[in-house]
Amino acid sequence: MNEQVAAAYQRCRELHRRHGRSYYLATRLLPAASRRHVHALYGFTRTADDMVDTPGREHPAEALAHLRDRLHAGLADPAAVAGDPILPAVVRTVRELDLDVADLDRFVASMAMDLTITRYETYDDLLVYMDGSAAVIGTMLLPILAPADRAAAREPARQLGLAFQLTNFIRDIAEDLGRGRVYLPQADLREHGVRVEDLQAATAGRALRAAGPATESIRSLIGYAMSRARIHYAAAQPGIDLLPPASARCVRVAHRVYGAILDEVEARGRDVFGERVVVPPVRRIRLALSALRR
């Protein structure tokens, strides 16, 4: 591995460590040769996500298209991405694992949806977005995790991606509102008697009680979303048993630690409008140890 590729892997690792703490913790359980591939995929997805979410960024659609095009150019000729901070690592990982670049294209396409779509009418509509933004992450990781039966493990891997993404949507309602987006389906809001204005009021007050009469309705809405996320977590569980020991430990830790965010939301009375909900470090370690003991 030349110095430029090694530096790109290191840059991806730093992005992963800084921004994906729970994922990073779980990834440390994989062999070193596998960890670098996870870091590379995280680096790519984080870079694309930041192109959409960084305030004040000019021409994000063009930036996303340029990232996608440079990736394709690098896959044709690695010299084409010389000097890029992350793409030499991404290109090496895609080539070594023979990943389907269409999955990366679908991820970029979902990020581009964030530039034009701010509401989703139904959960099926949201799943179209999450297919590219989350489910494909699970399928891209399968060559790294090396299940005995990749075909059987594919759907559980997709389900875990969906579970993680929906957990993020629940935790980040206020943050997403600040970007003008509401990911929880509008049909769900109506069913629970919640208006977008109620969510905005809670966000502005940095507390659920600021939503006034709608407070209990918002709690009901968030509880419903959490129950849906837990269905995805349950659907992902059987896939862990298909993995070799090191991979199973990694995914089991991620499954438990990230799923525990929902427990923290519940413990706060489903109030996600104040301080960002995280799993405290001590509990995160305990959950990881519990998963490892199993």
The 8 nearest C-alpha neighbors of each residue, nearest first, counted from 0:
[[1, 4, 5, 2, 3, 91, 88, 6],
 [2, 0, 4, 3, 5, 6, 87, 7],
 [1, 3, 5, 4, 6, 0, 7, 8],
 [2, 4, 6, 5, 1, 7, 87, 82],
 [5, 3, 7, 87, 88, 6, 2, 1],
 [4, 6, 2, 8, 7, 3, 1, 9],
 [5, 7, 9, 3, 4, 8, 2, 10],
 [8, 6, 85, 10, 4, 88, 9, 84],
 [9, 7, 11, 5, 88, 10, 6, 39],
 [8, 10, 12, 6, 7, 11, 5, 13],
 [9, 11, 7, 13, 12, 8, 6, 14],
 [12, 10, 42, 8, 14, 38, 39, 9],
 [11, 13, 9, 38, 15, 10, 14, 16],
 [14, 12, 16, 10, 15, 11, 17, 9],
 [15, 13, 11, 17, 12, 16, 18, 42],
 [14, 16, 12, 19, 13, 18, 17, 38],
 [15, 17, 13, 14, 23, 20, 19, 18],
 [18, 16, 14, 15, 13, 19, 20, 12],
 [17, 19, 15, 16, 14, 20, 45, 13],
 [20, 18, 15, 22, 21, 23, 16, 17],
 [19, 21, 23, 22, 16, 18, 24, 17],
 [20, 22, 24, 23, 19, 25, 257, 253],
 [23, 21, 25, 19, 24, 20, 253, 26],
 [22, 24, 26, 20, 25, 21, 16, 19],
 [25, 23, 21, 22, 27, 26, 20, 28],
 [24, 26, 249, 22, 23, 27, 253, 252],
 [27, 25, 23, 28, 24, 29, 249, 34],
 [26, 28, 25, 29, 24, 23, 34, 249],
 [29, 27, 26, 249, 25, 245, 30, 248],
 [28, 30, 27, 26, 245, 34, 33, 246],
 [29, 31, 33, 32, 34, 28, 245, 27],
 [32, 30, 34, 33, 29, 35, 27, 28],
 [33, 31, 30, 34, 35, 36, 29, 143],
 [34, 32, 31, 30, 36, 35, 143, 29],
 [35, 33, 31, 37, 36, 32, 29, 26],
 [34, 36, 38, 37, 33, 32, 39, 8],
 [35, 37, 39, 38, 34, 33, 92, 40],
 [36, 38, 34, 40, 39, 35, 41, 33],
 [37, 39, 12, 35, 41, 11, 36, 40],
 [40, 38, 42, 36, 89, 11, 41, 37],
 [41, 39, 43, 37, 42, 38, 44, 36],
 [40, 42, 38, 44, 39, 43, 45, 37],
 [43, 41, 11, 39, 45, 40, 44, 38],
 [42, 44, 40, 46, 41, 45, 47, 39],
 [43, 45, 47, 41, 46, 42, 48, 40],
 [46, 44, 48, 42, 47, 43, 41, 49],
 [45, 47, 49, 43, 44, 48, 42, 50],
 [46, 48, 44, 50, 45, 49, 43, 63],
 [47, 49, 45, 50, 51, 46, 44, 52],
 [50, 48, 52, 46, 51, 53, 47, 45],
 [51, 49, 47, 48, 59, 52, 53, 46],
 [50, 52, 49, 48, 59, 53, 110, 114],
 [51, 53, 49, 50, 54, 48, 178, 56],
 [52, 54, 49, 56, 50, 51, 55, 48],
 [55, 53, 56, 52, 51, 178, 57, 49],
 [54, 56, 57, 53, 52, 58, 59, 51],
 [55, 57, 54, 53, 59, 58, 50, 51],
 [56, 58, 59, 55, 62, 60, 61, 54],
 [57, 59, 61, 60, 62, 56, 63, 50],
 [60, 58, 62, 61, 50, 57, 51, 63],
 [61, 59, 63, 62, 58, 64, 111, 114],
 [60, 62, 64, 59, 58, 63, 65, 66],
 [63, 61, 59, 65, 60, 64, 66, 58],
 [64, 62, 66, 60, 65, 61, 59, 67],
 [63, 65, 61, 67, 66, 62, 68, 60],
 [64, 66, 62, 68, 63, 67, 69, 61],
 [67, 65, 63, 69, 64, 68, 62, 70],
 [66, 68, 64, 70, 65, 69, 63, 71],
 [67, 69, 65, 71, 70, 66, 64, 72],
 [70, 68, 72, 66, 71, 67, 65, 73],
 [69, 71, 73, 67, 68, 72, 66, 74],
 [72, 70, 74, 68, 73, 69, 75, 67],
 [71, 73, 69, 75, 70, 74, 79, 76],
 [74, 72, 77, 76, 70, 79, 75, 80],
 [73, 75, 71, 72, 76, 90, 77, 70],
 [74, 76, 72, 73, 71, 77, 79, 70],
 [77, 75, 73, 78, 74, 79, 72, 80],
 [78, 76, 73, 79, 80, 74, 75, 87],
 [77, 79, 81, 76, 80, 73, 87, 72],
 [80, 78, 73, 77, 76, 81, 72, 69],
 [81, 79, 73, 78, 83, 77, 87, 82],
 [80, 82, 78, 83, 79, 87, 77, 3],
 [81, 83, 80, 84, 3, 87, 86, 85],
 [82, 84, 80, 81, 85, 86, 87, 7],
 [85, 83, 7, 82, 86, 10, 87, 6],
 [86, 84, 7, 83, 88, 87, 11, 10],
 [85, 87, 89, 88, 83, 90, 80, 84],
 [88, 86, 4, 90, 89, 85, 7, 80],
 [89, 87, 91, 8, 7, 86, 4, 90],
 [88, 90, 86, 92, 39, 91, 87, 93],
 [89, 91, 93, 87, 88, 92, 74, 86],
 [90, 92, 88, 94, 89, 93, 95, 87],
 [93, 91, 89, 95, 94, 90, 36, 96],
 [94, 92, 98, 90, 96, 97, 91, 95],
 [93, 95, 97, 91, 92, 96, 90, 98],
 [96, 94, 92, 97, 93, 91, 98, 90],
 [95, 97, 98, 93, 94, 92, 142, 143],
 [98, 96, 94, 93, 95, 99, 92, 142],
 [99, 97, 93, 96, 100, 139, 94, 142],
 [98, 100, 101, 102, 97, 103, 93, 139],
 [99, 101, 103, 102, 98, 104, 93, 71],
 [100, 102, 104, 99, 103, 105, 98, 106],
 [103, 101, 105, 100, 104, 99, 135, 106],
 [104, 102, 106, 100, 105, 101, 107, 99],
 [105, 103, 101, 107, 102, 106, 108, 100],
 [106, 104, 131, 108, 102, 103, 107, 101],
 [105, 107, 131, 132, 103, 109, 104, 108],
 [106, 108, 110, 104, 105, 109, 111, 103],
 [109, 107, 105, 111, 106, 110, 104, 112],
 [110, 108, 112, 106, 111, 131, 107, 132],
 [111, 109, 107, 112, 108, 113, 48, 106],
 [110, 112, 108, 113, 109, 114, 107, 60],
 [113, 111, 109, 114, 110, 115, 116, 108],
 [114, 112, 111, 116, 110, 115, 117, 109],
 [115, 113, 112, 111, 116, 51, 60, 110],
 [114, 116, 112, 113, 117, 111, 118, 110],
 [117, 115, 113, 112, 118, 114, 119, 180],
 [116, 118, 180, 181, 179, 115, 113, 119],
 [119, 117, 181, 116, 182, 180, 120, 185],
 [120, 118, 184, 125, 121, 124, 185, 182],
 [119, 121, 185, 184, 186, 124, 118, 122],
 [122, 120, 184, 124, 123, 186, 119, 185],
 [121, 123, 125, 124, 184, 126, 120, 119],
 [122, 124, 126, 121, 125, 127, 120, 119],
 [125, 123, 121, 122, 126, 127, 119, 120],
 [124, 126, 122, 128, 127, 123, 119, 129],
 [127, 125, 129, 123, 128, 124, 130, 122],
 [128, 126, 130, 125, 124, 129, 123, 131],
 [127, 129, 125, 126, 130, 109, 131, 132],
 [130, 128, 132, 126, 133, 131, 127, 125],
 [129, 131, 134, 127, 128, 126, 132, 133],
 [132, 130, 106, 105, 129, 109, 135, 133],
 [131, 133, 129, 106, 109, 130, 128, 134],
 [134, 132, 160, 129, 136, 135, 161, 131],
 [135, 133, 157, 160, 130, 136, 137, 161],
 [136, 134, 138, 137, 133, 131, 102, 139],
 [137, 135, 139, 133, 134, 138, 140, 160],
 [138, 136, 156, 157, 135, 140, 134, 160],
 [137, 139, 135, 141, 140, 136, 153, 156],
 [140, 138, 136, 137, 141, 135, 98, 142],
 [139, 141, 143, 137, 138, 142, 144, 136],
 [140, 142, 144, 143, 138, 139, 145, 137],
 [143, 141, 145, 144, 140, 96, 139, 146],
 [144, 142, 140, 141, 145, 33, 36, 96],
 [143, 145, 141, 246, 142, 146, 140, 242],
 [144, 146, 142, 143, 141, 147, 242, 243],
 [147, 145, 242, 148, 241, 149, 144, 243],
 [146, 148, 241, 149, 242, 145, 243, 152],
 [149, 147, 146, 151, 150, 152, 241, 145],
 [148, 150, 152, 146, 151, 153, 147, 141],
 [149, 151, 153, 152, 148, 154, 146, 147],
 [150, 152, 148, 149, 153, 154, 238, 155],
 [153, 151, 149, 238, 150, 155, 154, 156],
 [152, 154, 156, 150, 151, 155, 138, 149],
 [153, 155, 157, 156, 152, 158, 151, 235],
 [156, 154, 235, 158, 238, 157, 152, 153],
 [157, 155, 137, 153, 159, 154, 158, 138],
 [156, 158, 134, 137, 154, 160, 155, 159],
 [159, 157, 155, 161, 235, 231, 160, 156],
 [160, 158, 162, 235, 156, 161, 157, 232],
 [159, 161, 134, 133, 157, 163, 158, 162],
 [160, 162, 158, 164, 159, 163, 133, 134],
 [163, 161, 159, 231, 228, 165, 160, 164],
 [164, 162, 166, 160, 161, 165, 159, 167],
 [165, 163, 167, 161, 166, 162, 133, 160],
 [164, 166, 168, 167, 162, 163, 228, 161],
 [167, 165, 163, 169, 164, 168, 162, 170],
 [166, 168, 164, 170, 165, 169, 171, 163],
 [169, 167, 165, 171, 166, 170, 172, 164],
 [170, 168, 166, 167, 171, 172, 165, 221],
 [169, 171, 167, 168, 271, 172, 166, 276],
 [172, 170, 174, 168, 173, 169, 167, 175],
 [173, 171, 175, 174, 169, 170, 168, 176],
 [174, 172, 176, 202, 175, 171, 272, 177],
 [175, 173, 171, 177, 176, 172, 178, 202],
 [174, 176, 178, 177, 180, 172, 173, 171],
 [177, 175, 179, 180, 173, 178, 174, 181],
 [176, 178, 174, 175, 179, 173, 180, 202],
 [177, 179, 175, 176, 180, 174, 52, 54],
 [178, 180, 176, 177, 175, 117, 181, 174],
 [181, 179, 117, 176, 175, 178, 182, 118],
 [182, 180, 118, 183, 117, 176, 175, 179],
 [181, 183, 184, 118, 180, 119, 168, 125],
 [182, 184, 181, 185, 187, 119, 168, 188],
 [185, 183, 121, 119, 120, 187, 186, 122],
 [184, 186, 120, 188, 187, 119, 189, 121],
 [185, 187, 189, 184, 188, 121, 120, 190],
 [188, 186, 190, 184, 185, 189, 191, 183],
 [187, 189, 193, 185, 191, 186, 190, 192],
 [188, 190, 192, 186, 191, 187, 193, 185],
 [189, 191, 187, 188, 192, 186, 193, 220],
 [192, 190, 188, 189, 193, 216, 220, 187],
 [191, 193, 189, 190, 216, 188, 194, 213],
 [194, 192, 188, 191, 189, 216, 217, 197],
 [195, 193, 196, 197, 188, 192, 198, 189],
 [194, 196, 198, 197, 199, 193, 181, 188],
 [195, 197, 199, 194, 198, 200, 193, 201],
 [198, 196, 200, 194, 195, 199, 210, 201],
 [197, 199, 195, 201, 196, 200, 202, 194],
 [198, 200, 196, 202, 197, 201, 203, 195],
 [199, 201, 197, 203, 210, 202, 198, 196],
 [202, 200, 210, 209, 207, 204, 198, 199],
 [203, 201, 205, 199, 173, 272, 200, 204],
 [202, 204, 200, 201, 205, 199, 209, 206],
 [203, 205, 201, 209, 206, 202, 200, 207],
 [206, 204, 273, 272, 202, 203, 201, 207],
 [207, 205, 272, 204, 273, 208, 201, 209],
 [206, 208, 201, 209, 270, 210, 214, 272],
 [207, 209, 210, 206, 211, 214, 201, 204],
 [210, 208, 201, 204, 211, 207, 206, 200],
 [209, 211, 201, 200, 208, 214, 197, 213],
 [212, 210, 209, 213, 214, 208, 207, 197],
 [213, 211, 214, 210, 215, 216, 208, 209],
 [212, 214, 216, 211, 210, 215, 217, 197],
 [215, 213, 217, 210, 216, 212, 211, 208],
 [216, 214, 218, 217, 213, 219, 212, 220],
 [215, 217, 219, 213, 218, 214, 191, 192],
 [218, 216, 220, 214, 219, 215, 221, 213],
 [219, 217, 215, 221, 216, 220, 269, 222],
 [218, 220, 216, 222, 217, 221, 223, 215],
 [221, 219, 217, 223, 222, 218, 191, 216],
 [220, 222, 224, 218, 223, 219, 217, 225],
 [223, 221, 219, 225, 220, 224, 218, 226],
 [222, 224, 220, 226, 221, 225, 219, 227],
 [223, 225, 221, 227, 222, 226, 228, 220],
 [226, 224, 228, 222, 227, 223, 221, 229],
 [225, 227, 229, 223, 228, 224, 222, 230],
 [226, 228, 224, 230, 225, 229, 223, 231],
 [229, 227, 225, 162, 231, 230, 226, 165],
 [230, 228, 232, 226, 231, 227, 233, 225],
 [229, 231, 233, 227, 228, 232, 234, 226],
 [230, 232, 234, 162, 228, 158, 229, 233],
 [233, 231, 229, 235, 230, 234, 162, 159],
 [234, 232, 230, 236, 235, 231, 229, 237],
 [233, 235, 231, 232, 236, 155, 158, 230],
 [236, 234, 155, 159, 232, 158, 233, 238],
 [235, 237, 233, 238, 234, 239, 232, 155],
 [238, 236, 239, 240, 235, 155, 234, 241],
 [237, 239, 155, 152, 241, 240, 236, 235],
 [240, 238, 241, 247, 237, 242, 236, 250],
 [239, 241, 238, 242, 237, 247, 236, 243],
 [242, 240, 238, 239, 146, 147, 152, 148],
 [241, 243, 146, 247, 239, 240, 246, 147],
 [242, 244, 246, 245, 247, 146, 241, 145],
 [243, 245, 247, 246, 248, 242, 249, 240],
 [246, 244, 248, 247, 29, 243, 249, 28],
 [245, 247, 249, 144, 248, 244, 243, 242],
 [248, 246, 244, 242, 250, 239, 249, 245],
 [249, 247, 251, 245, 246, 250, 291, 252],
 [248, 250, 25, 246, 28, 252, 247, 251],
 [249, 251, 253, 247, 252, 248, 254, 246],
 [250, 252, 254, 248, 253, 249, 247, 290],
 [251, 253, 287, 255, 249, 250, 254, 290],
 [252, 254, 250, 256, 25, 251, 255, 257],
 [255, 253, 251, 252, 257, 258, 256, 250],
 [256, 254, 258, 252, 253, 257, 259, 251],
 [255, 257, 259, 253, 258, 254, 252, 283],
 [258, 256, 259, 260, 255, 254, 253, 21],
 [257, 259, 255, 260, 256, 254, 261, 262],
 [258, 260, 262, 256, 261, 257, 255, 263],
 [261, 259, 263, 258, 262, 257, 278, 277],
 [260, 262, 264, 259, 263, 258, 265, 225],
 [261, 263, 259, 265, 260, 264, 266, 258],
 [262, 264, 266, 260, 261, 265, 267, 259],
 [265, 263, 269, 261, 267, 262, 266, 260],
 [264, 266, 269, 262, 268, 267, 263, 261],
 [267, 265, 263, 268, 264, 262, 269, 261],
 [268, 266, 264, 269, 265, 270, 263, 271],
 [267, 269, 265, 270, 266, 264, 218, 271],
 [270, 268, 265, 264, 267, 218, 271, 221],
 [269, 271, 207, 268, 267, 272, 264, 206],
 [272, 270, 170, 273, 269, 276, 264, 275],
 [273, 271, 205, 206, 202, 173, 270, 207],
 [274, 272, 205, 206, 271, 275, 270, 202],
 [273, 275, 276, 272, 271, 205, 206, 277],
 [276, 274, 273, 277, 271, 170, 272, 171],
 [275, 277, 274, 170, 264, 263, 271, 260],
 [278, 276, 279, 260, 275, 263, 264, 280],
 [277, 279, 260, 283, 280, 282, 263, 259],
 [278, 280, 282, 281, 277, 283, 284, 263],
 [281, 279, 283, 282, 284, 278, 285, 277],
 [282, 280, 284, 283, 279, 285, 278, 286],
 [281, 283, 285, 284, 279, 280, 286, 278],
 [284, 282, 280, 286, 281, 285, 256, 278],
 [283, 285, 287, 281, 282, 286, 288, 280],
 [286, 284, 282, 288, 287, 283, 289, 281],
 [285, 287, 289, 283, 284, 288, 282, 256],
 [286, 288, 284, 290, 252, 285, 289, 283],
 [289, 287, 291, 285, 290, 286, 292, 284],
 [288, 290, 286, 292, 287, 291, 285, 293],
 [289, 291, 287, 293, 288, 292, 252, 251],
 [292, 290, 288, 293, 289, 248, 287, 252],
 [293, 291, 289, 290, 288, 287, 248, 286],
 [292, 290, 291, 289, 288, 248, 251, 287]]
